[in-house]
Amino acid sequence: MDANASWMYVCAIEDIPVLGSRVVQCGPGEDIALFRPAADRVFALADRCPHKGGPLSQGIVSGDSVTCPLHGWNIALDSGQACAPDVGCARTYPVQLRDGQVWLTLVPAVQQAA
């Protein structure tokens, strides 16, 4: 993780439903989806499925993955990797939980393959 990354406060953890998501708009075409698979865990991914660009934030969270609402691809929340047999990767972003608050940096943790 980049020690020089700028962290920004996003929301209270309670603002993200358990097994749900919330979208952070960071600019045109730069939406980041925050997922909360458990009471005390949050992950951040680009809100774009690596398959056809479907909005991952509208998918179903189950365990540590989200299912794309367009074609059913399962994406791992921790790595952004598509689950086999599918292949691809959604960009992930570091998240921190601080006293019930969600903090995000816009420095990607994993670069999406070209």
Phi and psi restraints in degrees (range 20) as a CNS / XPLOR table:
assign (resid 1 and name C) (resid 2 and name N)
       (resid 2 and name CA) (resid 2 and name C) 1.0 -73.0 20.0 2
assign (resid 2 and name N) (resid 2 and name CA)
       (resid 2 and name C) (resid 3 and name N) 1.0 118.2 20.0 2
assign (resid 2 and name C) (resid 3 and name N)
       (resid 3 and name CA) (resid 3 and name C) 1.0 -66.2 20.0 2
assign (resid 3 and name N) (resid 3 and name CA)
       (resid 3 and name C) (resid 4 and name N) 1.0 -20.6 20.0 2
assign (resid 3 and name C) (resid 4 and name N)
       (resid 4 and name CA) (resid 4 and name C) 1.0 -93.6 20.0 2
assign (resid 4 and name N) (resid 4 and name CA)
       (resid 4 and name C) (resid 5 and name N) 1.0 4.5 20.0 2
assign (resid 4 and name C) (resid 5 and name N)
       (resid 5 and name CA) (resid 5 and name C) 1.0 -63.1 20.0 2
assign (resid 5 and name N) (resid 5 and name CA)
       (resid 5 and name C) (resid 6 and name N) 1.0 140.8 20.0 2
assign (resid 5 and name C) (resid 6 and name N)
       (resid 6 and name CA) (resid 6 and name C) 1.0 -89.6 20.0 2
assign (resid 6 and name N) (resid 6 and name CA)
       (resid 6 and name C) (resid 7 and name N) 1.0 127.0 20.0 2
assign (resid 6 and name C) (resid 7 and name N)
       (resid 7 and name CA) (resid 7 and name C) 1.0 -99.3 20.0 2
assign (resid 7 and name N) (resid 7 and name CA)
       (resid 7 and name C) (resid 8 and name N) 1.0 139.5 20.0 2
assign (resid 7 and name C) (resid 8 and name N)
       (resid 8 and name CA) (resid 8 and name C) 1.0 -125.8 20.0 2
assign (resid 8 and name N) (resid 8 and name CA)
       (resid 8 and name C) (resid 9 and name N) 1.0 141.4 20.0 2
assign (resid 8 and name C) (resid 9 and name N)
       (resid 9 and name CA) (resid 9 and name C) 1.0 -70.7 20.0 2
assign (resid 9 and name N) (resid 9 and name CA)
       (resid 9 and name C) (resid 10 and name N) 1.0 134.3 20.0 2
assign (resid 9 and name C) (resid 10 and name N)
       (resid 10 and name CA) (resid 10 and name C) 1.0 -108.9 20.0 2
assign (resid 10 and name N) (resid 10 and name CA)
       (resid 10 and name C) (resid 11 and name N) 1.0 -53.5 20.0 2
assign (resid 10 and name C) (resid 11 and name N)
       (resid 11 and name CA) (resid 11 and name C) 1.0 -171.7 20.0 2
assign (resid 11 and name N) (resid 11 and name CA)
       (resid 11 and name C) (resid 12 and name N) 1.0 173.8 20.0 2
assign (resid 11 and name C) (resid 12 and name N)
       (resid 12 and name CA) (resid 12 and name C) 1.0 -77.4 20.0 2
assign (resid 12 and name N) (resid 12 and name CA)
       (resid 12 and name C) (resid 13 and name N) 1.0 147.5 20.0 2
assign (resid 12 and name C) (resid 13 and name N)
       (resid 13 and name CA) (resid 13 and name C) 1.0 -59.1 20.0 2
assign (resid 13 and name N) (resid 13 and name CA)
       (resid 13 and name C) (resid 14 and name N) 1.0 -31.4 20.0 2
assign (resid 13 and name C) (resid 14 and name N)
       (resid 14 and name CA) (resid 14 and name C) 1.0 -66.2 20.0 2
assign (resid 14 and name N) (resid 14 and name CA)
       (resid 14 and name C) (resid 15 and name N) 1.0 -15.9 20.0 2
assign (resid 14 and name C) (resid 15 and name N)
       (resid 15 and name CA) (resid 15 and name C) 1.0 -76.9 20.0 2
assign (resid 15 and name N) (resid 15 and name CA)
       (resid 15 and name C) (resid 16 and name N) 1.0 -8.9 20.0 2
assign (resid 15 and name C) (resid 16 and name N)
       (resid 16 and name CA) (resid 16 and name C) 1.0 -110.7 20.0 2
assign (resid 16 and name N) (resid 16 and name CA)
       (resid 16 and name C) (resid 17 and name N) 1.0 116.9 20.0 2
assign (resid 16 and name C) (resid 17 and name N)
       (resid 17 and name CA) (resid 17 and name C) 1.0 -66.2 20.0 2
assign (resid 17 and name N) (resid 17 and name CA)
       (resid 17 and name C) (resid 18 and name N) 1.0 144.1 20.0 2
assign (resid 17 and name C) (resid 18 and name N)
       (resid 18 and name CA) (resid 18 and name C) 1.0 -60.4 20.0 2
assign (resid 18 and name N) (resid 18 and name CA)
       (resid 18 and name C) (resid 19 and name N) 1.0 134.6 20.0 2
assign (resid 18 and name C) (resid 19 and name N)
       (resid 19 and name CA) (resid 19 and name C) 1.0 64.6 20.0 2
assign (resid 19 and name N) (resid 19 and name CA)
       (resid 19 and name C) (resid 20 and name N) 1.0 25.9 20.0 2
assign (resid 19 and name C) (resid 20 and name N)
       (resid 20 and name CA) (resid 20 and name C) 1.0 -132.7 20.0 2
assign (resid 20 and name N) (resid 20 and name CA)
       (resid 20 and name C) (resid 21 and name N) 1.0 -166.2 20.0 2
assign (resid 20 and name C) (resid 21 and name N)
       (resid 21 and name CA) (resid 21 and name C) 1.0 -147.5 20.0 2
assign (resid 21 and name N) (resid 21 and name CA)
       (resid 21 and name C) (resid 22 and name N) 1.0 170.1 20.0 2
assign (resid 21 and name C) (resid 22 and name N)
       (resid 22 and name CA) (resid 22 and name C) 1.0 -146.6 20.0 2
assign (resid 22 and name N) (resid 22 and name CA)
       (resid 22 and name C) (resid 23 and name N) 1.0 142.9 20.0 2
assign (resid 22 and name C) (resid 23 and name N)
       (resid 23 and name CA) (resid 23 and name C) 1.0 -102.6 20.0 2
assign (resid 23 and name N) (resid 23 and name CA)
       (resid 23 and name C) (resid 24 and name N) 1.0 134.7 20.0 2
assign (resid 23 and name C) (resid 24 and name N)
       (resid 24 and name CA) (resid 24 and name C) 1.0 -109.0 20.0 2
assign (resid 24 and name N) (resid 24 and name CA)
       (resid 24 and name C) (resid 25 and name N) 1.0 120.4 20.0 2
assign (resid 24 and name C) (resid 25 and name N)
       (resid 25 and name CA) (resid 25 and name C) 1.0 -89.9 20.0 2
assign (resid 25 and name N) (resid 25 and name CA)
       (resid 25 and name C) (resid 26 and name N) 1.0 118.3 20.0 2
assign (resid 25 and name C) (resid 26 and name N)
       (resid 26 and name CA) (resid 26 and name C) 1.0 -110.6 20.0 2
assign (resid 26 and name N) (resid 26 and name CA)
       (resid 26 and name C) (resid 27 and name N) 1.0 8.5 20.0 2
assign (resid 26 and name C) (resid 27 and name N)
       (resid 27 and name CA) (resid 27 and name C) 1.0 139.8 20.0 2
assign (resid 27 and name N) (resid 27 and name CA)
       (resid 27 and name C) (resid 28 and name N) 1.0 174.6 20.0 2
assign (resid 27 and name C) (resid 28 and name N)
       (resid 28 and name CA) (resid 28 and name C) 1.0 -57.7 20.0 2
assign (resid 28 and name N) (resid 28 and name CA)
       (resid 28 and name C) (resid 29 and name N) 1.0 119.9 20.0 2
assign (resid 28 and name C) (resid 29 and name N)
       (resid 29 and name CA) (resid 29 and name C) 1.0 70.0 20.0 2
assign (resid 29 and name N) (resid 29 and name CA)
       (resid 29 and name C) (resid 30 and name N) 1.0 16.5 20.0 2
assign (resid 29 and name C) (resid 30 and name N)
       (resid 30 and name CA) (resid 30 and name C) 1.0 -118.6 20.0 2
assign (resid 30 and name N) (resid 30 and name CA)
       (resid 30 and name C) (resid 31 and name N) 1.0 41.6 20.0 2
assign (resid 30 and name C) (resid 31 and name N)
       (resid 31 and name CA) (resid 31 and name C) 1.0 -77.2 20.0 2
assign (resid 31 and name N) (resid 31 and name CA)
       (resid 31 and name C) (resid 32 and name N) 1.0 139.8 20.0 2
assign (resid 31 and name C) (resid 32 and name N)
       (resid 32 and name CA) (resid 32 and name C) 1.0 -118.5 20.0 2
assign (resid 32 and name N) (resid 32 and name CA)
       (resid 32 and name C) (resid 33 and name N) 1.0 131.3 20.0 2
assign (resid 32 and name C) (resid 33 and name N)
       (resid 33 and name CA) (resid 33 and name C) 1.0 -98.1 20.0 2
assign (resid 33 and name N) (resid 33 and name CA)
       (resid 33 and name C) (resid 34 and name N) 1.0 128.6 20.0 2
assign (resid 33 and name C) (resid 34 and name N)
       (resid 34 and name CA) (resid 34 and name C) 1.0 -99.8 20.0 2
assign (resid 34 and name N) (resid 34 and name CA)
       (resid 34 and name C) (resid 35 and name N) 1.0 127.3 20.0 2
assign (resid 34 and name C) (resid 35 and name N)
       (resid 35 and name CA) (resid 35 and name C) 1.0 -115.8 20.0 2
assign (resid 35 and name N) (resid 35 and name CA)
       (resid 35 and name C) (resid 36 and name N) 1.0 141.6 20.0 2
assign (resid 35 and name C) (resid 36 and name N)
       (resid 36 and name CA) (resid 36 and name C) 1.0 -124.2 20.0 2
assign (resid 36 and name N) (resid 36 and name CA)
       (resid 36 and name C) (resid 37 and name N) 1.0 88.1 20.0 2
assign (resid 36 and name C) (resid 37 and name N)
       (resid 37 and name CA) (resid 37 and name C) 1.0 -75.3 20.0 2
assign (resid 37 and name N) (resid 37 and name CA)
       (resid 37 and name C) (resid 38 and name N) 1.0 -15.8 20.0 2
assign (resid 37 and name C) (resid 38 and name N)
       (resid 38 and name CA) (resid 38 and name C) 1.0 -149.2 20.0 2
assign (resid 38 and name N) (resid 38 and name CA)
       (resid 38 and name C) (resid 39 and name N) 1.0 167.3 20.0 2
assign (resid 38 and name C) (resid 39 and name N)
       (resid 39 and name CA) (resid 39 and name C) 1.0 -54.2 20.0 2
assign (resid 39 and name N) (resid 39 and name CA)
       (resid 39 and name C) (resid 40 and name N) 1.0 -36.5 20.0 2
assign (resid 39 and name C) (resid 40 and name N)
       (resid 40 and name CA) (resid 40 and name C) 1.0 -119.0 20.0 2
assign (resid 40 and name N) (resid 40 and name CA)
       (resid 40 and name C) (resid 41 and name N) 1.0 26.8 20.0 2
assign (resid 40 and name C) (resid 41 and name N)
       (resid 41 and name CA) (resid 41 and name C) 1.0 -133.7 20.0 2
assign (resid 41 and name N) (resid 41 and name CA)
       (resid 41 and name C) (resid 42 and name N) 1.0 136.3 20.0 2
assign (resid 41 and name C) (resid 42 and name N)
       (resid 42 and name CA) (resid 42 and name C) 1.0 -138.5 20.0 2
assign (resid 42 and name N) (resid 42 and name CA)
       (resid 42 and name C) (resid 43 and name N) 1.0 139.1 20.0 2
assign (resid 42 and name C) (resid 43 and name N)
       (resid 43 and name CA) (resid 43 and name C) 1.0 -127.2 20.0 2
assign (resid 43 and name N) (resid 43 and name CA)
       (resid 43 and name C) (resid 44 and name N) 1.0 153.4 20.0 2
assign (resid 43 and name C) (resid 44 and name N)
       (resid 44 and name CA) (resid 44 and name C) 1.0 -127.3 20.0 2
assign (resid 44 and name N) (resid 44 and name CA)
       (resid 44 and name C) (resid 45 and name N) 1.0 128.1 20.0 2
assign (resid 44 and name C) (resid 45 and name N)
       (resid 45 and name CA) (resid 45 and name C) 1.0 -134.2 20.0 2
assign (resid 45 and name N) (resid 45 and name CA)
       (resid 45 and name C) (resid 46 and name N) 1.0 152.6 20.0 2
assign (resid 45 and name C) (resid 46 and name N)
       (resid 46 and name CA) (resid 46 and name C) 1.0 -56.4 20.0 2
assign (resid 46 and name N) (resid 46 and name CA)
       (resid 46 and name C) (resid 47 and name N) 1.0 136.2 20.0 2
assign (resid 46 and name C) (resid 47 and name N)
       (resid 47 and name CA) (resid 47 and name C) 1.0 -81.0 20.0 2
assign (resid 47 and name N) (resid 47 and name CA)
       (resid 47 and name C) (resid 48 and name N) 1.0 56.7 20.0 2
assign (resid 47 and name C) (resid 48 and name N)
       (resid 48 and name CA) (resid 48 and name C) 1.0 -153.5 20.0 2
assign (resid 48 and name N) (resid 48 and name CA)
       (resid 48 and name C) (resid 49 and name N) 1.0 115.8 20.0 2
assign (resid 48 and name C) (resid 49 and name N)
       (resid 49 and name CA) (resid 49 and name C) 1.0 -65.5 20.0 2
assign (resid 49 and name N) (resid 49 and name CA)
       (resid 49 and name C) (resid 50 and name N) 1.0 138.1 20.0 2
assign (resid 49 and name C) (resid 50 and name N)
       (resid 50 and name CA) (resid 50 and name C) 1.0 -68.4 20.0 2
assign (resid 50 and name N) (resid 50 and name CA)
       (resid 50 and name C) (resid 51 and name N) 1.0 -11.0 20.0 2
assign (resid 50 and name C) (resid 51 and name N)
       (resid 51 and name CA) (resid 51 and name C) 1.0 -77.9 20.0 2
assign (resid 51 and name N) (resid 51 and name CA)
       (resid 51 and name C) (resid 52 and name N) 1.0 -67.3 20.0 2
assign (resid 51 and name C) (resid 52 and name N)
       (resid 52 and name CA) (resid 52 and name C) 1.0 -133.5 20.0 2
assign (resid 52 and name N) (resid 52 and name CA)
       (resid 52 and name C) (resid 53 and name N) 1.0 15.6 20.0 2
assign (resid 52 and name C) (resid 53 and name N)
       (resid 53 and name CA) (resid 53 and name C) 1.0 81.9 20.0 2
assign (resid 53 and name N) (resid 53 and name CA)
       (resid 53 and name C) (resid 54 and name N) 1.0 16.5 20.0 2
assign (resid 53 and name C) (resid 54 and name N)
       (resid 54 and name CA) (resid 54 and name C) 1.0 -62.1 20.0 2
assign (resid 54 and name N) (resid 54 and name CA)
       (resid 54 and name C) (resid 55 and name N) 1.0 151.9 20.0 2
assign (resid 54 and name C) (resid 55 and name N)
       (resid 55 and name CA) (resid 55 and name C) 1.0 -75.0 20.0 2
assign (resid 55 and name N) (resid 55 and name CA)
       (resid 55 and name C) (resid 56 and name N) 1.0 102.3 20.0 2
assign (resid 55 and name C) (resid 56 and name N)
       (resid 56 and name CA) (resid 56 and name C) 1.0 -59.3 20.0 2
assign (resid 56 and name N) (resid 56 and name CA)
       (resid 56 and name C) (resid 57 and name N) 1.0 -30.1 20.0 2
assign (resid 56 and name C) (resid 57 and name N)
       (resid 57 and name CA) (resid 57 and name C) 1.0 -62.1 20.0 2
assign (resid 57 and name N) (resid 57 and name CA)
       (resid 57 and name C) (resid 58 and name N) 1.0 -18.7 20.0 2
assign (resid 57 and name C) (resid 58 and name N)
       (resid 58 and name CA) (resid 58 and name C) 1.0 -96.5 20.0 2
assign (resid 58 and name N) (resid 58 and name CA)
       (resid 58 and name C) (resid 59 and name N) 1.0 5.0 20.0 2
assign (resid 58 and name C) (resid 59 and name N)
       (resid 59 and name CA) (resid 59 and name C) 1.0 -84.9 20.0 2
assign (resid 59 and name N) (resid 59 and name CA)
       (resid 59 and name C) (resid 60 and name N) 1.0 177.8 20.0 2
assign (resid 59 and name C) (resid 60 and name N)
       (resid 60 and name CA) (resid 60 and name C) 1.0 -97.6 20.0 2
assign (resid 60 and name N) (resid 60 and name CA)
       (resid 60 and name C) (resid 61 and name N) 1.0 126.0 20.0 2
assign (resid 60 and name C) (resid 61 and name N)
       (resid 61 and name CA) (resid 61 and name C) 1.0 -88.8 20.0 2
assign (resid 61 and name N) (resid 61 and name CA)
       (resid 61 and name C) (resid 62 and name N) 1.0 127.4 20.0 2
assign (resid 61 and name C) (resid 62 and name N)
       (resid 62 and name CA) (resid 62 and name C) 1.0 -142.3 20.0 2
assign (resid 62 and name N) (resid 62 and name CA)
       (resid 62 and name C) (resid 63 and name N) 1.0 120.1 20.0 2
assign (resid 62 and name C) (resid 63 and name N)
       (resid 63 and name CA) (resid 63 and name C) 1.0 61.9 20.0 2
assign (resid 63 and name N) (resid 63 and name CA)
       (resid 63 and name C) (resid 64 and name N) 1.0 -129.0 20.0 2
assign (resid 63 and name C) (resid 64 and name N)
       (resid 64 and name CA) (resid 64 and name C) 1.0 -106.9 20.0 2
assign (resid 64 and name N) (resid 64 and name CA)
       (resid 64 and name C) (resid 65 and name N) 1.0 33.3 20.0 2
assign (resid 64 and name C) (resid 65 and name N)
       (resid 65 and name CA) (resid 65 and name C) 1.0 -141.8 20.0 2
assign (resid 65 and name N) (resid 65 and name CA)
       (resid 65 and name C) (resid 66 and name N) 1.0 164.2 20.0 2
assign (resid 65 and name C) (resid 66 and name N)
       (resid 66 and name CA) (resid 66 and name C) 1.0 -126.2 20.0 2
assign (resid 66 and name N) (resid 66 and name CA)
       (resid 66 and name C) (resid 67 and name N) 1.0 141.5 20.0 2
assign (resid 66 and name C) (resid 67 and name N)
       (resid 67 and name CA) (resid 67 and name C) 1.0 -100.0 20.0 2
assign (resid 67 and name N) (resid 67 and name CA)
       (resid 67 and name C) (resid 68 and name N) 1.0 123.1 20.0 2
assign (resid 67 and name C) (resid 68 and name N)
       (resid 68 and name CA) (resid 68 and name C) 1.0 -61.7 20.0 2
assign (resid 68 and name N) (resid 68 and name CA)
       (resid 68 and name C) (resid 69 and name N) 1.0 133.8 20.0 2
assign (resid 68 and name C) (resid 69 and name N)
       (resid 69 and name CA) (resid 69 and name C) 1.0 -72.6 20.0 2
assign (resid 69 and name N) (resid 69 and name CA)
       (resid 69 and name C) (resid 70 and name N) 1.0 -14.7 20.0 2
assign (resid 69 and name C) (resid 70 and name N)
       (resid 70 and name CA) (resid 70 and name C) 1.0 -83.8 20.0 2
assign (resid 70 and name N) (resid 70 and name CA)
       (resid 70 and name C) (resid 71 and name N) 1.0 -49.9 20.0 2
assign (resid 70 and name C) (resid 71 and name N)
       (resid 71 and name CA) (resid 71 and name C) 1.0 -132.7 20.0 2
assign (resid 71 and name N) (resid 71 and name CA)
       (resid 71 and name C) (resid 72 and name N) 1.0 10.0 20.0 2
assign (resid 71 and name C) (resid 72 and name N)
       (resid 72 and name CA) (resid 72 and name C) 1.0 79.1 20.0 2
assign (resid 72 and name N) (resid 72 and name CA)
       (resid 72 and name C) (resid 73 and name N) 1.0 14.7 20.0 2
assign (resid 72 and name C) (resid 73 and name N)
       (resid 73 and name CA) (resid 73 and name C) 1.0 -67.3 20.0 2
assign (resid 73 and name N) (resid 73 and name CA)
       (resid 73 and name C) (resid 74 and name N) 1.0 140.9 20.0 2
assign (resid 73 and name C) (resid 74 and name N)
       (resid 74 and name CA) (resid 74 and name C) 1.0 -100.2 20.0 2
assign (resid 74 and name N) (resid 74 and name CA)
       (resid 74 and name C) (resid 75 and name N) 1.0 127.7 20.0 2
assign (resid 74 and name C) (resid 75 and name N)
       (resid 75 and name CA) (resid 75 and name C) 1.0 -117.4 20.0 2
assign (resid 75 and name N) (resid 75 and name CA)
       (resid 75 and name C) (resid 76 and name N) 1.0 126.3 20.0 2
assign (resid 75 and name C) (resid 76 and name N)
       (resid 76 and name CA) (resid 76 and name C) 1.0 -69.0 20.0 2
assign (resid 76 and name N) (resid 76 and name CA)
       (resid 76 and name C) (resid 77 and name N) 1.0 129.6 20.0 2
assign (resid 76 and name C) (resid 77 and name N)
       (resid 77 and name CA) (resid 77 and name C) 1.0 -70.7 20.0 2
assign (resid 77 and name N) (resid 77 and name CA)
       (resid 77 and name C) (resid 78 and name N) 1.0 -31.8 20.0 2
assign (resid 77 and name C) (resid 78 and name N)
       (resid 78 and name CA) (resid 78 and name C) 1.0 -77.8 20.0 2
assign (resid 78 and name N) (resid 78 and name CA)
       (resid 78 and name C) (resid 79 and name N) 1.0 -31.0 20.0 2
assign (resid 78 and name C) (resid 79 and name N)
       (resid 79 and name CA) (resid 79 and name C) 1.0 -116.5 20.0 2
assign (resid 79 and name N) (resid 79 and name CA)
       (resid 79 and name C) (resid 80 and name N) 1.0 -18.3 20.0 2
assign (resid 79 and name C) (resid 80 and name N)
       (resid 80 and name CA) (resid 80 and name C) 1.0 79.8 20.0 2
assign (resid 80 and name N) (resid 80 and name CA)
       (resid 80 and name C) (resid 81 and name N) 1.0 -1.5 20.0 2
assign (resid 80 and name C) (resid 81 and name N)
       (resid 81 and name CA) (resid 81 and name C) 1.0 -74.2 20.0 2
assign (resid 81 and name N) (resid 81 and name CA)
       (resid 81 and name C) (resid 82 and name N) 1.0 138.4 20.0 2
assign (resid 81 and name C) (resid 82 and name N)
       (resid 82 and name CA) (resid 82 and name C) 1.0 -69.2 20.0 2
assign (resid 82 and name N) (resid 82 and name CA)
       (resid 82 and name C) (resid 83 and name N) 1.0 140.9 20.0 2
assign (resid 82 and name C) (resid 83 and name N)
       (resid 83 and name CA) (resid 83 and name C) 1.0 -81.8 20.0 2
assign (resid 83 and name N) (resid 83 and name CA)
       (resid 83 and name C) (resid 84 and name N) 1.0 139.4 20.0 2
assign (resid 83 and name C) (resid 84 and name N)
       (resid 84 and name CA) (resid 84 and name C) 1.0 -53.8 20.0 2
assign (resid 84 and name N) (resid 84 and name CA)
       (resid 84 and name C) (resid 85 and name N) 1.0 142.3 20.0 2
assign (resid 84 and name C) (resid 85 and name N)
       (resid 85 and name CA) (resid 85 and name C) 1.0 -87.9 20.0 2
assign (resid 85 and name N) (resid 85 and name CA)
       (resid 85 and name C) (resid 86 and name N) 1.0 0.0 20.0 2
assign (resid 85 and name C) (resid 86 and name N)
       (resid 86 and name CA) (resid 86 and name C) 1.0 -74.9 20.0 2
assign (resid 86 and name N) (resid 86 and name CA)
       (resid 86 and name C) (resid 87 and name N) 1.0 154.3 20.0 2
assign (resid 86 and name C) (resid 87 and name N)
       (resid 87 and name CA) (resid 87 and name C) 1.0 -131.5 20.0 2
assign (resid 87 and name N) (resid 87 and name CA)
       (resid 87 and name C) (resid 88 and name N) 1.0 132.0 20.0 2
assign (resid 87 and name C) (resid 88 and name N)
       (resid 88 and name CA) (resid 88 and name C) 1.0 153.4 20.0 2
assign (resid 88 and name N) (resid 88 and name CA)
       (resid 88 and name C) (resid 89 and name N) 1.0 172.0 20.0 2
assign (resid 88 and name C) (resid 89 and name N)
       (resid 89 and name CA) (resid 89 and name C) 1.0 -147.6 20.0 2
assign (resid 89 and name N) (resid 89 and name CA)
       (resid 89 and name C) (resid 90 and name N) 1.0 131.5 20.0 2
assign (resid 89 and name C) (resid 90 and name N)
       (resid 90 and name CA) (resid 90 and name C) 1.0 -91.8 20.0 2
assign (resid 90 and name N) (resid 90 and name CA)
       (resid 90 and name C) (resid 91 and name N) 1.0 142.3 20.0 2
assign (resid 90 and name C) (resid 91 and name N)
       (resid 91 and name CA) (resid 91 and name C) 1.0 -63.6 20.0 2
assign (resid 91 and name N) (resid 91 and name CA)
       (resid 91 and name C) (resid 92 and name N) 1.0 135.3 20.0 2
assign (resid 91 and name C) (resid 92 and name N)
       (resid 92 and name CA) (resid 92 and name C) 1.0 -110.4 20.0 2
assign (resid 92 and name N) (resid 92 and name CA)
       (resid 92 and name C) (resid 93 and name N) 1.0 156.5 20.0 2
assign (resid 92 and name C) (resid 93 and name N)
       (resid 93 and name CA) (resid 93 and name C) 1.0 -130.9 20.0 2
assign (resid 93 and name N) (resid 93 and name CA)
       (resid 93 and name C) (resid 94 and name N) 1.0 140.4 20.0 2
assign (resid 93 and name C) (resid 94 and name N)
       (resid 94 and name CA) (resid 94 and name C) 1.0 -65.2 20.0 2
assign (resid 94 and name N) (resid 94 and name CA)
       (resid 94 and name C) (resid 95 and name N) 1.0 140.5 20.0 2
assign (resid 94 and name C) (resid 95 and name N)
       (resid 95 and name CA) (resid 95 and name C) 1.0 -129.2 20.0 2
assign (resid 95 and name N) (resid 95 and name CA)
       (resid 95 and name C) (resid 96 and name N) 1.0 144.4 20.0 2
assign (resid 95 and name C) (resid 96 and name N)
       (resid 96 and name CA) (resid 96 and name C) 1.0 -127.0 20.0 2
assign (resid 96 and name N) (resid 96 and name CA)
       (resid 96 and name C) (resid 97 and name N) 1.0 143.9 20.0 2
assign (resid 96 and name C) (resid 97 and name N)
       (resid 97 and name CA) (resid 97 and name C) 1.0 -106.9 20.0 2
assign (resid 97 and name N) (resid 97 and name CA)
       (resid 97 and name C) (resid 98 and name N) 1.0 123.7 20.0 2
assign (resid 97 and name C) (resid 98 and name N)
       (resid 98 and name CA) (resid 98 and name C) 1.0 -129.3 20.0 2
assign (resid 98 and name N) (resid 98 and name CA)
       (resid 98 and name C) (resid 99 and name N) 1.0 107.8 20.0 2
assign (resid 98 and name C) (resid 99 and name N)
       (resid 99 and name CA) (resid 99 and name C) 1.0 49.7 20.0 2
assign (resid 99 and name N) (resid 99 and name CA)
       (resid 99 and name C) (resid 100 and name N) 1.0 47.3 20.0 2
assign (resid 99 and name C) (resid 100 and name N)
       (resid 100 and name CA) (resid 100 and name C) 1.0 80.4 20.0 2
assign (resid 100 and name N) (resid 100 and name CA)
       (resid 100 and name C) (resid 101 and name N) 1.0 8.4 20.0 2
assign (resid 100 and name C) (resid 101 and name N)
       (resid 101 and name CA) (resid 101 and name C) 1.0 -112.1 20.0 2
assign (resid 101 and name N) (resid 101 and name CA)
       (resid 101 and name C) (resid 102 and name N) 1.0 145.8 20.0 2
assign (resid 101 and name C) (resid 102 and name N)
       (resid 102 and name CA) (resid 102 and name C) 1.0 -101.4 20.0 2
assign (resid 102 and name N) (resid 102 and name CA)
       (resid 102 and name C) (resid 103 and name N) 1.0 125.9 20.0 2
assign (resid 102 and name C) (resid 103 and name N)
       (resid 103 and name CA) (resid 103 and name C) 1.0 -118.5 20.0 2
assign (resid 103 and name N) (resid 103 and name CA)
       (resid 103 and name C) (resid 104 and name N) 1.0 143.1 20.0 2
assign (resid 103 and name C) (resid 104 and name N)
       (resid 104 and name CA) (resid 104 and name C) 1.0 -135.3 20.0 2
assign (resid 104 and name N) (resid 104 and name CA)
       (resid 104 and name C) (resid 105 and name N) 1.0 144.2 20.0 2
assign (resid 104 and name C) (resid 105 and name N)
       (resid 105 and name CA) (resid 105 and name C) 1.0 -115.1 20.0 2
assign (resid 105 and name N) (resid 105 and name CA)
       (resid 105 and name C) (resid 106 and name N) 1.0 146.1 20.0 2
assign (resid 105 and name C) (resid 106 and name N)
       (resid 106 and name CA) (resid 106 and name C) 1.0 -88.2 20.0 2
assign (resid 106 and name N) (resid 106 and name CA)
       (resid 106 and name C) (resid 107 and name N) 1.0 5.2 20.0 2
assign (resid 106 and name C) (resid 107 and name N)
       (resid 107 and name CA) (resid 107 and name C) 1.0 -81.3 20.0 2
assign (resid 107 and name N) (resid 107 and name CA)
       (resid 107 and name C) (resid 108 and name N) 1.0 112.6 20.0 2
assign (resid 107 and name C) (resid 108 and name N)
       (resid 108 and name CA) (resid 108 and name C) 1.0 -59.5 20.0 2
assign (resid 108 and name N) (resid 108 and name CA)
       (resid 108 and name C) (resid 109 and name N) 1.0 142.1 20.0 2
assign (resid 108 and name C) (resid 109 and name N)
       (resid 109 and name CA) (resid 109 and name C) 1.0 -81.8 20.0 2
assign (resid 109 and name N) (resid 109 and name CA)
       (resid 109 and name C) (resid 110 and name N) 1.0 -33.2 20.0 2
assign (resid 109 and name C) (resid 110 and name N)
       (resid 110 and name CA) (resid 110 and name C) 1.0 -132.7 20.0 2
assign (resid 110 and name N) (resid 110 and name CA)
       (resid 110 and name C) (resid 111 and name N) 1.0 127.4 20.0 2
assign (resid 110 and name C) (resid 111 and name N)
       (resid 111 and name CA) (resid 111 and name C) 1.0 -82.0 20.0 2
assign (resid 111 and name N) (resid 111 and name CA)
       (resid 111 and name C) (resid 112 and name N) 1.0 134.2 20.0 2
assign (resid 111 and name C) (resid 112 and name N)
       (resid 112 and name CA) (resid 112 and name C) 1.0 -72.3 20.0 2
assign (resid 112 and name N) (resid 112 and name CA)
       (resid 112 and name C) (resid 113 and name N) 1.0 136.0 20.0 2
assign (resid 112 and name C) (resid 113 and name N)
       (resid 113 and name CA) (resid 113 and name C) 1.0 -66.2 20.0 2
assign (resid 113 and name N) (resid 113 and name CA)
       (resid 113 and name C) (resid 114 and name N) 1.0 143.8 20.0 2
